[in-house]
């Protein structure tokens, strides 16, 4: 549905977006994550040409938006809704009129516009706030109003520019749940940019990680979380799952490892999370396992587990264990003890 081909945005020699290729399929909830200054906001604004690329192509449903006239582009933009971090509501008009605003010039009756806006406000859960002004709403309610406004033109694509960054954690989860429901019920394709990997984990089926204007890694959210390749991606994943903090706490409290012990992080997913891995390790190899920390999360409905353990056994048994873990699709990272065992 959306394809960015070799897109570059150059601001007087500074490449905010640097030769990016990106593909979003119809029905995706696609997350673009990165630290401040990574170029993700600039990138998402190229999708509806709020930011015109210096080079490259922006294809939406096979059509290069850069080839369109100003009039044609305005018409195509009706198919692309957008919500923002700070809501961008008009404070001098009511919630109902904010939702009507994008369709105020459409050739339908005033009554039809009002009924449509009311239905959208009901859909996003604030049907009782239509006569209020934005300043009278909470942050979460304002964002719901902004979502209803973005849906007024019946878009097939919804762009979210840091849509939850100004919200508290509880409200963030509520908005993410709403976006997921809209993706399912309306068939919306959603592109969301964020610096919060938790947002990607809770909402997106695919994601890309940006740094210095480039995409350093992309793929399914499950593959990114279960087996991140790039150093920055690993940092994001470990931060969102608290694995890095847990590892440091374990290292600082475990004391000195014995000569035949390894400190290891095991990462596994899917059916592996329900199998008796620790018991099998002892029965097959005589290796004693001490579990120090662990958790299981669900990414797009698939369980992903992490265990931090000590493994105690002779070198030969530990070496065989490495091959066995690979067969079981369990990734093992040695955090302490002898290197080169597996």
TIPAMAR-992338 format. One line per 8 residues: number of its first residue (from 0); their letters; for each residue x negated, y, z of N, C-alpha, C, CB. Coordinates in steps of 0.001 Angstrom, whole numbers. Each point is the difference from the previous one (the first is absolute). Glycine has a CB too. Example, Ala and Ser with C-alpha at 12.3 -4.5 7.8 and 13.67 -1.06 7.14 Angstrom:
<rs>
0> as> -13190/-5690/7800/890/1190/0/-900/1200/0/1892/-1173/1246 | -1542/2223/-1966/-820/1190/60/770/1090/730/-1184/-628/-2145
</rs>
This chain:
<rs>
0> xxxxxxxx> -818/-1211/0/818/1211/0/-849/1258/0/1772/-1250/1198 | -2844/1257/-377/-925/1138/60/-1402/-507/-317/1442/1208/1726 | -2105/-540/-2663/-1391/-331/-292/-813/1277/-98/699/-2096/-1206 | -1733/2170/2019/-959/1092/-105/-1241/-569/-674/904/1197/2086 | -1295/-596/-3201/-1151/-486/-753/-1107/1044/-15/1515/-1408/-1418 | -2620/1071/2069/-1199/861/8/332/1437/388/-1005/-1452/-1765 | 1834/1588/2798/442/1330/429/-1087/689/815/2385/-787/7 | -2709/2005/-421/-960/847/709/624/1364/245/-1949/-1225/-1047
8> xxxxxxxx> 1753/1746/2253/407/1370/325/-1242/727/470/2382/-688/624 | -2808/1672/-1406/-1250/721/249/317/1443/375/-1252/-1495/-1621 | 864/1885/2840/175/1381/445/-1351/709/-62/1948/-652/1507 | -2227/1282/-2646/-1249/757/-173/-1235/-806/403/1289/2089/412 | -1368/-3311/-919/-1169/-832/261/169/-984/1139/-1326/1845/-853 | 2368/-1664/1667/281/-947/1078/1083/-959/-455/-656/1695/1755 | 323/-2976/-1828/966/-998/-461/806/-534/1180/-1524/-624/-1912 | 2715/1205/2091/887/-475/1072/508/-1393/-312/678/2354/509
16> xxxxxxxx> -487/-2655/-1790/346/-1337/-472/-976/-326/-1123/2486/238/636 | -3116/-1405/-547/-1121/-304/-888/221/-1310/-759/-1521/1236/1561 | 2061/-1122/-2785/138/-1134/-916/767/-1159/646/-2148/679/-1102 | 3349/-388/1561/816/-996/719/931/-732/-957/-107/1407/2076 | 151/-2724/-1918/976/-838/-684/895/-642/1056/-1596/-443/-1944 | 2901/502/1710/947/-502/996/1248/-486/-715/-893/1582/1764 | 1431/-2700/-1300/1210/-549/-615/1006/-364/1081/-1338/-874/-1949 | 2539/1415/1818/1083/-258/949/1149/-658/-760/-677/1981/1467
24> xxxxxxxx> 1075/-3150/-1002/1067/-755/-652/1355/413/556/-1568/-1926/-374 | 2598/1801/-439/1362/325/434/351/-792/1259/673/495/-2387 | -160/206/3396/389/-634/1250/-1090/-47/1049/1548/-1319/-1320 | -2761/1723/953/-1096/34/971/227/1056/1067/-1547/-797/-1771 | 1002/525/2956/-263/1065/968/-1519/57/92/2216/-324/1341 | -2791/1307/-1995/-1442/57/-214/-613/1066/918/288/-762/-2413 | -1202/347/3265/-648/923/920/-1366/425/-504/1238/-1053/1873 | -1534/2328/-1752/-1334/524/-302/-541/594/1286/574/477/-2449
32> xxxxxxxx> -1642/-1069/2964/-504/366/1321/-1417/540/-110/1458/-1748/1063 | -1772/2696/-197/-1344/570/23/-72/1093/1048/-319/-539/-2434 | -904/903/2798/-178/1089/956/327/1338/-659/-1768/-1329/1213 | 1878/2383/-411/240/1337/-533/-1110/361/-983/1193/687/2129 | -793/-124/-3273/-980/380/-1007/-344/-1090/-984/-885/1536/1642 | 1534/-2708/-1510/-307/-1117/-904/540/222/-1410/29/-1512/1969 | 980/2391/-2094/587/283/-1307/1361/-629/-213/-2279/165/-853 | 2831/-778/1902/1250/-747/-177/1196/914/-268/-923/-1761/1499
40> xxxxxxxx> 1006/2924/-847/1115/924/-257/-66/544/-1422/50/621/2434 | -1256/-292/-2852/-171/483/-1373/411/-1079/-990/-1873/1509/737 | 1481/-2745/-459/325/-1102/-903/1499/-207/-123/-2155/-1073/599 | 2864/1034/525/1439/-285/-62/747/1128/-722/-174/-1321/2146 | -355/2540/-2080/654/1123/-676/-221/-14/-1509/-280/1321/2080 | -663/-2138/-2533/-143/-131/-1450/1119/-862/-594/-2489/259/248 | 3134/-1071/578/1027/-909/-516/1194/767/-555/-730/-1725/1654 | 1080/2868/-1031/1076/834/-547/-536/1318/-572/1579/-1027/1657
48> xxxxxxxx> -2898/1081/-1816/-705/1163/-573/184/1286/803/289/-1052/-2216 | 4/922/3519/-141/1181/854/-1466/421/8/1975/-707/1446 | -2856/-253/-1670/-1418/279/-238/-360/-604/-1360/-556/14/2517 | 222/829/-3473/-329/-483/-1334/-1430/-514/-30/1625/1623/-1016 | -1854/-2834/539/-1358/-536/-51/-885/771/-979/921/-2240/592 | -2200/2256/-292/-972/566/-931/-215/-949/-1173/-1122/1236/1886 | 1192/-2530/-1599/-175/-1021/-1032/799/-1233/380/-2297/878/-570 | 2586/-1716/-428/708/-1243/246/1441/26/-461/-1487/-350/1906
56> xxxxxxxx> 2207/-718/-1598/1400/-141/-386/850/-337/1217/-689/-744/-2300 | 1903/1308/2322/981/-310/1039/1217/-591/-693/-834/1868/1540 | 979/-3190/-1438/1081/-698/-685/1088/-400/990/-1625/-838/-1724 | 2836/1259/1454/1156/-390/797/991/-670/-938/-346/1903/1671 | 606/-3171/-1424/839/-820/-882/-500/68/-1446/1974/393/1520 | -3304/-428/-1670/-623/-49/-1313/-175/1336/-694/958/-2203/-167 | -470/3269/775/-57/1324/-629/-1068/851/678/2448/-146/-606 | -3341/716/-196/-1050/867/535/592/1373/306/-1782/-1250/-1307
64> xxxxxxxx> 1890/1591/2582/622/1261/392/-771/1202/-511/890/-1127/2011 | -2164/955/-2293/-822/1115/-490/358/394/-1432/-1836/-762/1507 | 2564/-106/-2203/407/305/-1377/1326/751/-66/-1221/-2032/-739 | 1880/2213/1882/1343/590/3/-52/1523/11/844/-2020/1194 | 191/2629/-1742/166/1449/119/458/330/1412/560/210/-2464 | -590/1063/2824/414/414/1344/1448/-411/274/-1608/1937/-108 | 2472/-1788/-895/1415/-361/158/154/-1503/183/666/1974/-1399 | -1381/-2754/588/71/-1457/99/-535/-483/1352/-255/-171/-2502
72> xxxxxxxx> -811/817/2984/-584/-379/1287/978/251/1140/-2280/520/-894 | 2980/606/849/997/293/1043/1067/-1084/39/-413/2461/-280 | 815/-2928/-900/1020/-1053/-62/-534/-1310/572/1004/1100/-2023 | -2268/-1442/1694/-591/-1254/498/-216/41/1509/-1117/-319/-2213 | 826/1495/2740/-249/114/1444/1228/-336/834/-1694/1738/-497 | 2877/-1667/-100/1202/-372/740/-39/-1477/388/1297/1775/-1221 | -2113/-2538/491/-126/-1431/281/-1038/-281/1082/671/-471/-2353 | -1335/1548/2842/-1069/-170/980/286/906/1198/-1684/-584/-1824
80> xxxxxxxx> 2195/3/2910/234/766/1222/-1284/118/802/2386/-771/48 | -2426/1753/853/-1212/187/809/360/529/1379/-1342/435/-2079 | 686/-999/3102/141/510/1369/-1384/327/545/2113/-1362/375 | -2140/2301/582/-1256/580/452/-176/-149/1509/108/1616/-1900 | -1336/-1388/2336/-336/-124/1422/821/963/859/-2316/-706/-645 | 2460/1951/179/678/1021/814/1399/316/-522/-2230/962/561 | 2830/-1936/-1254/1420/-26/-345/393/983/-1111/415/-689/2334 | -950/1933/-2297/279/1009/-1041/1500/254/-188/-2110/-697/-1143
88> xxxxxxxx> 2845/710/2237/1424/307/-67/208/1507/4/549/-2159/1169 | 611/2590/-1690/361/1424/-1/746/290/1296/130/88/-2556 | -743/712/3426/538/189/1353/1212/919/73/-2277/-376/811 | 2544/1123/-1894/1115/958/40/1305/-582/-547/-1668/1826/-240 | 1643/-3122/-140/1225/-654/-452/185/-1308/770/-227/1045/-2306 | 1439/-1565/2290/319/-1188/794/-664/-1259/-568/2180/1063/632 | -2116/-2103/168/-513/-1304/-429/709/-448/-1278/-525/-610/2398 | 1842/752/-2433/763/-392/-1185/-473/765/-1228/1971/-529/1450
96> xxxxxxxx> -2154/1838/-1314/-425/821/-1141/-1441/-297/-409/1586/1780/745 | -2417/-2206/197/-1357/-415/-354/22/-1201/-936/-826/869/2197 | 1736/-1798/-1928/94/-1195/-842/595/350/-1365/259/-1437/2059 | 671/2365/-2069/620/417/-1260/-976/811/-861/2242/15/1142 | -3202/647/-528/-861/958/-687/-607/-537/-1307/-499/958/2231 | -63/-2163/-2273/-610/-473/-1258/1002/-228/-1134/-1744/-1055/1389 | 3024/874/-1033/1003/-285/-1034/995/1144/-159/-248/-2431/491 | -126/3603/52/941/1128/10/381/439/-1410/-983/741/2169
104> xxxxxxxx> 115/-966/-3165/264/456/-1376/507/-1127/-900/-1772/1726/297 | 1953/-2907/270/501/-1104/-816/1464/234/-379/-1615/-1573/1132 | 1979/1037/-2293/1335/255/-534/1012/-995/576/-1025/914/-2115 | 1164/-864/3421/1044/-746/692/694/969/937/-1274/-2209/-159 | 2460/1864/606/769/926/827/-641/189/1380/2078/-693/-1227 | -1728/1781/1876/-493/287/1341/402/-1112/959/129/2467/-463 | 1091/-2962/310/481/-1078/873/-842/-1261/-170/2318/950/-125 | -2682/-1273/-1122/-832/-1177/-259/-1380/153/642/1235/-385/-2156
112> xxxxxxxx> -1785/1588/2092/-1310/260/614/81/-172/1518/-576/1600/-1870 | 1624/-1070/2469/176/-110/1447/156/-1462/406/1067/2279/56 | -221/-3024/-780/214/-1412/328/-1283/-817/-139/2369/228/-756 | -3142/83/-277/-1266/-712/-210/-962/272/1152/317/145/-2494 | -417/1129/2874/-899/377/1093/431/-656/1309/-470/2185/-1148 | 1777/-2228/1407/508/-639/1224/-359/-1482/31/1888/1656/73 | -1727/-2325/-1215/-329/-1432/-70/-1479/-240/260/1865/-334/-1630 | -2710/1201/1094/-1442/-147/200/-375/235/1461/-394/740/-2367
120> xxxxxxxx> 1026/232/2994/-275/262/1420/452/-1173/863/249/2467/-403 | 865/-3086/32/439/-1216/696/-1022/-1120/-218/2432/676/-280 | -2917/-777/-948/-948/-1052/-341/-1274/80/830/932/-10/-2297 | -1405/1244/2545/-1248/164/758/240/148/1499/-1001/1062/-2010 | 2276/-1123/2423/294/-70/1431/243/1304/715/-1324/-1968/-56 | 1581/3042/-678/305/1284/670/1265/634/-588/-2464/352/453 | 3460/-1186/-713/1251/498/-552/721/968/913/177/-2105/-1224 | -502/2065/2514/654/895/963/-711/1342/121/776/-2005/1242
128> xxxxxxxx> -1853/2236/-2008/-792/1228/119/159/923/-1202/-1619/-1269/1379 | 2624/1025/-2227/75/731/-1265/195/1504/175/926/-2052/-1006 | -302/2493/2095/234/1432/210/-1099/672/827/2433/-469/-147 | -3390/-319/609/-1124/558/754/-1006/650/-938/321/-1740/1775 | -1198/2560/-1183/-1120/564/-733/-1263/-803/338/1077/2317/3 | -2037/-2373/-914/-1196/-818/240/-673/250/1341/-317/-9/-2425 | 292/1250/2867/-672/327/1270/682/-643/1200/-728/2150/-1005 | 1965/-2588/824/744/-635/1086/-220/-1517/54/1701/1813/-206
136> xxxxxxxx> -2487/-2332/-719/-235/-1440/-79/-1359/-370/592/1447/-104/-2048 | -1558/-1141/2484/-1303/-528/411/-858/-243/-1251/1024/-1081/2081 | -2299/792/-1860/-886/-261/-1121/464/-1166/-847/-1851/909/1341 | 2265/-1987/-686/480/-1167/-732/1263/295/-796/-1007/-1433/1752 | 1908/2223/-1172/1227/374/-693/-303/902/-1197/1268/-200/2163 | -2233/1101/-2002/-396/852/-1126/-567/-830/-1143/-464/1870/1595 | -338/-2895/-1257/-554/-831/-1057/1092/-816/-679/-2172/-107/1237 | 3175/-330/-480/1135/-702/-601/751/914/-970/203/-1427/2064
144> xxxxxxxx> -59/2685/-1673/637/976/-890/-833/169/-1273/1008/1199/1993 | -2333/-1122/-1830/-892/148/-1156/97/-1207/-927/-1548/1398/1391 | 1710/-2581/-814/146/-1213/-817/1326/54/-767/-1391/-1337/1660 | 2458/1733/-977/1299/119/-678/-80/998/-1148/1175/-569/2145 | -1850/1687/-1910/-165/1009/-1062/-766/-581/-1185/31/1827/1729 | -1080/-2601/-1443/-810/-597/-1066/800/-1009/-818/-2037/333/1409 | 3072/-933/-781/812/-1006/-682/1168/599/-782/-640/-1589/1786 | 845/2876/-1639/1177/633/-594/24/-110/-1528/32/1568/1932
152> xxxxxxxx> -1196/-1592/-2552/-69/-72/-1465/-20/-1435/-521/-1212/2167/28 | 1499/-3124/847/6/-1425/-366/-1327/-454/-603/2453/175/-383 | -3563/80/1073/-1306/-390/-554/-212/-1511/76/-921/2232/670 | 41/-2728/-1525/-426/-1390/69/-1327/-121/744/1203/-471/-2152 | -1894/1608/2282/-1303/36/664/63/1010/1132/-1204/-652/-2135 | 636/295/3286/-76/916/1140/-1457/125/433/2349/-622/753 | -2871/1851/-803/-1363/279/443/45/559/1412/-759/431/-2376 | -89/-952/3255/-14/418/1402/-1395/513/345/1806/-1689/599
160> xxxxxxxx> -1905/2986/-359/-1288/628/281/-163/165/1507/42/1206/-2226 | -725/-2171/2867/-197/13/1463/1340/174/719/-2319/965/-307 | 3312/-1735/-117/1376/215/447/229/-268/1479/683/-591/-2268 | -1596/-112/2933/211/-321/1416/-1063/616/912/1079/-2120/-725 | -2011/2877/162/-1133/490/796/412/991/1091/-1427/-336/-2000 | 2542/1036/1790/439/986/987/972/-581/1023/-325/1753/-1723 | 512/-3072/1697/999/-633/854/-648/-829/1095/1575/-41/-1925 | -852/-148/3019/-497/-846/1085/117/-1462/-414/665/1726/1734
168> xxxxxxxx> -1375/-2646/-1038/-36/-1404/-419/1374/-659/-131/-2190/-120/1102 | 3094/384/-156/1327/-618/-58/781/482/-1228/10/-171/2514 | -56/1483/-2754/706/560/-1148/-630/-467/-1302/635/1994/1366 | -1964/-2121/-1369/-696/-510/-1188/531/-1364/-390/-2043/1287/636 | 2185/-2189/344/510/-1343/-290/1426/55/-541/-1474/-928/1802 | 2276/1853/-1289/1376/133/-484/33/463/-1454/749/520/2333 | -1612/438/-2680/-52/507/-1371/-535/-1075/-947/-345/2342/870 | -652/-3099/-423/-524/-1081/-835/1056/-1069/-252/-2285/441/906
176> xxxxxxxx> 3057/-742/134/1096/-963/-155/1025/512/-1009/-344/-785/2369 | 645/2079/-2303/948/602/-937/-529/-91/-1437/801/1565/1817 | -2077/-1242/-2009/-586/-59/-1343/39/-1415/-558/-1482/1926/581 | 1222/-2909/283/50/-1396/-443/1422/-383/-403/-1932/-559/1515 | 2916/1020/-758/1399/-286/-316/402/642/-1329/515/-141/2458 | -998/1375/-2706/311/693/-1252/-666/-694/-1183/220/2164/1256 | -1418/-2657/-1042/-700/-767/-1041/832/-1210/-420/-2227/753/921 | 2827/-1414/56/797/-1199/-282/1375/338/-556/-1223/-1169/1814
184> xxxxxxxx> 1918/2095/-1156/1395/273/-362/135/804/-1289/550/-64/2412 | -1487/967/-2669/88/854/-1190/-967/-416/-1101/704/1851/1481 | -1560/-2830/-1197/-989/-403/-990/-1068/1048/-244/1746/-1368/-1040 | -1987/2199/2050/-983/1077/-143/-1415/-554/-69/1531/1545/1230 | -2336/-971/-2115/-1444/-222/14/-607/1131/822/0/-1181/-2288 | -776/836/3307/-502/1002/938/-1521/29/-24/2029/-313/1449 | -2583/1515/-1530/-1443/202/152/-186/893/1218/-469/-253/-2518 | -263/-246/3505/-179/760/1235/-1487/180/279/2183/-888/911
192> xxxxxxxx> -2591/2111/-616/-1385/235/378/-58/274/1502/-552/911/-2313 | -518/-1377/2923/-116/92/1454/-1446/-193/415/2348/-846/277 | -2677/1313/920/-1298/-332/599/179/-1047/1094/-859/2315/-519 | 2098/-2819/652/325/-967/1049/168/-1392/-606/1119/1812/1362 | -2065/-2689/-1090/88/-1356/-552/1200/-749/564/-2486/-30/-272 | 2968/446/1438/1187/-637/579/1213/188/-907/-921/385/2307 | 992/782/-2966/1102/271/-926/-37/-986/-1158/-33/2437/629 | -1163/-2645/-1181/-164/-950/-1101/387/-1404/455/-1843/1418/-977
200> xxxxxxxx> 1375/-1799/2145/257/-1335/544/1496/-247/199/-2234/67/1130 | 2948/940/-643/1419/-172/316/906/117/-1217/-489/896/2243 | 34/-194/-3290/914/368/-1079/-357/-558/-1370/424/2024/1277 | -1700/-2044/-1627/-401/-160/-1400/-296/-1448/-387/-918/2292/111 | 1256/-2635/-1351/-380/-1313/-524/-1334/61/-749/2430/-598/-178 | -2825/1798/-264/-1289/201/-657/-618/1288/521/774/-1241/-2072 | -2098/1334/1966/-643/1230/471/-1345/202/-682/1163/-238/2208 | -1644/1476/-2117/-1324/365/-501/-662/874/1052/747/-135/-2438
208> xxxxxxxx> -2056/12/2559/-783/793/954/-841/994/-786/-65/-1906/1688 | 161/3186/-1316/-725/1055/-711/-1112/587/847/2065/514/-1271 | -3142/-127/609/-1103/707/640/-674/879/-1053/-350/-1879/1699 | 163/3157/-1357/-693/942/-885/562/-13/-1414/-2042/-304/1373 | 3369/263/-1484/649/100/-1297/107/-1291/-774/-818/2257/-39 | 245/-3339/547/13/-1278/-699/785/-1045/784/-2211/558/-1027 | 2750/-1535/317/612/-1156/655/-1091/-1039/204/2288/455/-1048 | -2555/-780/2306/-1087/-933/313/490/-1446/100/-1164/1850/1205
216> xxxxxxxx> 2465/-2019/-984/559/-1355/63/1511/74/-155/-1890/-778/1492 | 2461/-192/-2184/1455/-36/-163/447/-1449/-143/4/2291/-1090 | 1279/-2512/1326/545/-1351/-116/1243/-142/844/-2280/-900/-432 | 2710/-331/644/1153/-229/870/-390/363/1433/881/-1851/-1522 | 86/2325/2287/-280/361/1390/-486/-1216/779/1740/1812/-109 | -1190/-2973/-208/-430/-1225/672/-1480/-280/-245/2320/-906/-229 | -2760/1009/-1032/-1407/-278/-307/-921/1039/611/706/-1093/-2117 | -260/2350/2133/-815/1071/577/-196/-228/1496/849/1605/-1747
224> xxxxxxxx> 224/-1992/2446/-93/-189/1448/-692/-1309/373/2076/1346/243 | -1871/-2382/-1036/-563/-1295/367/-1459/-134/-409/2266/-975/-219 | -2660/1685/-841/-1379/-154/-468/-496/1279/-664/390/-2456/-315 | -552/3534/1089/-478/1267/-583/-1440/-123/-481/1551/1264/1506 | -1830/-707/-2679/-1327/-117/-589/-882/1217/307/1001/-1401/-1809 | -443/2596/1644/-781/1227/164/-159/362/1481/824/797/-2239 | -1938/-182/2563/-278/376/1392/1076/926/550/-2445/-251/-443 | 2859/1249/-349/1025/938/458/1325/-713/239/-1138/1843/-1258
232> xxxxxxxx> 1488/-2757/365/1235/-764/171/-35/-805/1289/263/-124/-2484 | -1399/-518/2755/-127/-767/1251/187/903/1215/-1560/-1600/-1144 | 1015/2830/1073/159/941/1114/1469/336/217/-2271/951/-475 | 2991/-682/-609/1424/313/109/770/-1172/596/-195/1538/-1970 | -68/-2728/1463/722/-1185/459/-296/-276/1464/-71/-943/-2315 | -1194/997/2696/-384/-287/1385/569/1030/963/-2087/-1077/-832 | 2164/2325/381/581/1049/847/1487/-236/217/-1711/1619/-841 | 2413/-1985/-238/1457/-180/109/371/-1231/808/250/1132/-2191
240> xxxxxxxx> -1128/-2131/2215/289/-1217/759/-702/-19/1363/286/-1202/-2169 | -1046/2261/2458/-766/123/1255/-1077/-1074/151/2021/1004/1036 | -2362/-1673/-2141/-1000/-1061/65/-1367/555/385/1281/-1286/-1724 | -1654/2445/1136/-1329/557/271/-161/352/1481/-81/895/-2348 | 1132/-304/2949/-53/334/1424/-79/-1268/848/1310/2104/-443 | -542/-3110/52/-6/-1263/743/-1379/-646/-52/2438/-320/-511 | -3056/339/-670/-1334/-585/-150/-996/688/926/521/-585/-2387 | -474/1918/2418/-932/746/847/230/-305/1483/-89/1815/-1738
248> xxxxxxxx> 1360/-1922/2120/312/-332/1398/-511/-1389/352/2028/1472/-100 | -1828/-2422/-815/-468/-1372/234/-1512/-20/127/1964/-921/-1266 | -2656/1605/361/-1467/11/19/-543/600/1296/6/184/-2495 | 674/866/2972/-488/672/1199/280/-787/1276/340/2152/-1170 | 600/-3096/1099/373/-738/1211/-414/-1470/-5/1890/1555/198 | -2341/-2043/-1332/-270/-1437/-74/-1314/-399/665/1297/-40/-2104 | -2212/991/2218/-1295/-353/574/-895/-662/-1041/1079/-266/2246 | -2039/-500/-1816/-971/-617/-913/535/-1346/-479/-1920/1167/1174
256> xxxxxxxx> 1904/-1369/-2499/425/-1280/-561/-1044/-1071/301/1275/1191/-1827 | -801/-2387/2063/-918/-1120/195/-653/-369/-1335/1399/-855/1939 | -2467/72/-1857/-791/-312/-1191/824/-700/-1079/-2009/-168/1458 | 2980/-635/-1055/785/-766/-976/1362/645/-276/-1163/-2077/774 | 1307/3358/-443/1288/674/-166/-50/1050/-1107/476/-399/2419 | 648/530/-3102/196/1070/-976/1233/807/397/-1081/-1383/-1843 | 1015/2696/1613/1181/852/123/516/218/-1417/-843/1161/2148 | 2089/-1548/-2401/517/-46/-1368/1392/614/-72/-1360/-2059/-444
264> xxxxxxxx> 1609/2775/-667/1356/464/-296/568/-895/-1101/-556/2414/667 | 1689/-3021/-405/678/-845/-976/1211/746/-546/-786/-2101/1178 | 913/2125/-2482/1128/668/-650/717/-1018/-877/-1191/2252/33 | 2507/-2391/138/732/-1027/-727/1401/504/-289/-1357/-1831/1086 | 2021/1224/-2067/1327/479/-371/886/-1132/-459/-984/2181/-627 | 2285/-1882/514/972/-964/-479/131/-1204/905/-492/759/-2276 | 509/-1932/1680/208/-1236/753/-1114/-267/1007/1227/-903/-1959 | -2424/1456/1678/-1125/-221/914/291/502/1402/-1535/176/-1934
272> xxxxxxxx> 2420/835/2045/284/581/1316/790/-943/893/-31/2242/-1052 | 685/-3241/444/829/-922/796/-674/-1348/216/2019/1135/-894 | -3221/-1310/357/-700/-1272/146/-895/3/1240/61/-298/-2492 | -282/-873/3095/-784/-82/1242/-1510/68/-273/1844/-1368/1024 | -2304/2522/-1480/-1382/155/-441/-998/-295/1118/779/1701/-1644 | -545/-1148/2825/-957/-161/1096/-118/-1460/413/532/2312/790 | 598/-2989/-731/-6/-1418/348/-747/-824/-1049/2181/309/1201 | -1961/15/-2499/-665/-726/-1080/-1514/206/41/2068/240/-1397
280> xxxxxxxx> -2494/978/1720/-1435/294/67/-679/-886/1042/444/2377/-709 | 218/-2565/1833/-590/-841/1060/19/-1477/-393/740/1675/1725 | 401/-2130/-2273/115/-1420/-330/-947/-421/-1125/2374/98/735 | -2551/769/-1739/-808/-364/-1158/-1499/219/223/1951/573/-1422 | -2294/473/2204/-1414/380/87/-542/33/1433/347/1319/-2066 | 510/-1537/3041/-431/64/1389/-417/1388/436/-710/-2330/-215 | 1196/3343/-483/-347/1397/314/1028/557/975/-1090/320/-2274 | 583/219/3375/885/592/1005/277/1456/-368/-904/-1556/1794
288> xxxxxxxx> 2178/1914/-1709/423/1351/-382/617/702/1205/394/-749/-2386 | -847/1981/2597/571/838/1059/632/1219/-655/-1722/-793/1707 | 3030/920/-1604/710/1126/-622/-105/1224/905/1601/-1583/-1172 | -2158/2666/621/-177/1233/766/1074/1042/-320/-2451/-458/50 | 2932/456/-1292/1041/953/-400/631/-493/-1289/-1212/1936/1110 | 2432/-1507/-1361/657/-420/-1239/1322/698/-211/-1109/-2187/212 | 1559/2212/-1464/1319/551/-309/470/-535/-1343/-503/2085/1331 | 1801/-2045/-1545/608/-355/-1286/924/1143/-404/-138/-2510/489
296> xxxxxxxx> -7/2958/-1737/885/1025/-540/635/-538/-1267/-1401/1864/988 | 2496/-1231/-1405/683/-415/-1217/-151/1090/-1048/1649/-1391/1322 | -2305/1040/-2434/-203/919/-1113/840/-501/-1161/-2355/613/767 | 3319/206/-1187/972/-393/-1032/564/-1397/259/-1216/1443/-1646 | 1502/-1693/2914/636/-1247/397/-929/-1181/199/1921/823/-1193 | -3219/-643/948/-975/-1088/136/-820/218/1269/-113/-297/-2521 | 10/-718/3396/-783/177/1228/-1499/73/-289/1782/-1218/1265 | -2441/2197/-645/-1458/173/-99/-543/14/1417/152/1312/-2196
304> xxxxxxxx> -1083/-2225/2489/-505/-122/1362/-1474/321/116/1721/-1699/395 | -2111/2193/774/-1406/221/348/-270/-624/1355/-82/2144/-1343 | -1004/-2882/1448/-453/-540/1275/-1459/393/211/1632/-1939/-165 | -1951/2376/1369/-1402/212/377/-327/-1086/1015/73/2550/-422 | -1050/-3389/81/-281/-1190/802/-1502/-180/178/2116/-1071/-832 | -2477/267/1826/-1352/-542/50/76/-1459/-415/-712/1617/1841 | -264/-2048/-2630/-105/-1388/-438/-1292/-575/561/1329/463/-2123 | -1222/-1570/2799/-1180/-622/620/-202/-1395/-579/356/1325/2129
312> xxxxxxxx> -1530/-1535/-2753/-315/-1302/-570/-1386/4/-603/2416/-395/-448 | -2884/-758/-28/-1333/-42/-601/36/586/-1413/-573/-2037/1381 | -624/2354/-1907/-104/668/-1294/649/-809/-1125/-2107/1067/794 | 1921/-2370/-782/546/-847/-1054/1526/51/-13/-2004/-1492/190 | 2615/1415/974/1469/48/91/531/1360/-427/-67/-1674/1860 | -620/2739/-1429/428/1353/-367/-107/224/-1497/-726/819/2239 | -319/-1366/-2870/-167/139/-1451/1137/-700/-739/-2498/125/291 | 2866/-1307/158/1114/-736/-616/1313/755/199/-1204/-2181/397
320> xxxxxxxx> 1319/2833/741/1221/752/291/228/1107/-1026/-294/-511/2433 | -800/1156/-2849/132/1066/-986/687/-467/-1262/-2035/1027/922 | 1630/-2187/-1438/626/-558/-1202/1463/-354/255/-2230/-891/-730 | 2503/365/1899/1361/-402/355/929/1221/56/-924/-1963/1302 | 438/3046/-726/817/1213/87/313/556/-1386/-1026/509/2229 | 47/-584/-3140/246/453/-1366/1086/-834/-664/-2372/774/-160 | 2343/-2079/396/1027/-881/-555/1377/347/547/-1707/-1808/-243 | 1751/2271/1462/1277/359/642/405/1441/-294/-499/-1646/1804
328> xxxxxxxx> -263/2342/-2665/254/1412/-336/-42/891/1238/1402/-746/-1932 | -2360/446/2798/-223/814/1189/-1330/736/-175/1329/-1617/1481 | -1273/2938/-1460/-1226/791/-105/-652/97/1377/948/1323/-1950 | -2246/-1533/1990/-732/58/1270/-1119/1019/-101/551/-2408/480 | -620/3285/503/-1062/1010/71/-734/-144/1328/1316/1588/-1486 | -2627/-1840/1432/-785/-135/1218/-278/1392/594/-1052/-2148/-882 | 1460/2333/2110/-172/1292/681/-1192/-17/959/2468/383/-190 | -2892/-1573/578/-1105/-107/921/-505/-1422/72/908/1905/1296
336> xxxxxx> -2186/-2083/-970/-598/-1324/28/-895/-209/-1191/1960/-859/1233 | -2220/-386/-1592/-897/-315/-1100/590/402/-1352/-913/-1884/1357 | 111/2521/-2207/424/306/-1356/-260/-1207/-892/-471/2461/350 | 1181/-2487/-1479/-261/-1008/-1020/535/-1382/321/-1983/1286/-551 | 2813/-1401/1565/557/-1314/336/1073/-399/-1025/-474/412/2461 | 1373/523/-2750/992/-248/-1059/478/1332/-554/731/-2168/1091
</rs>
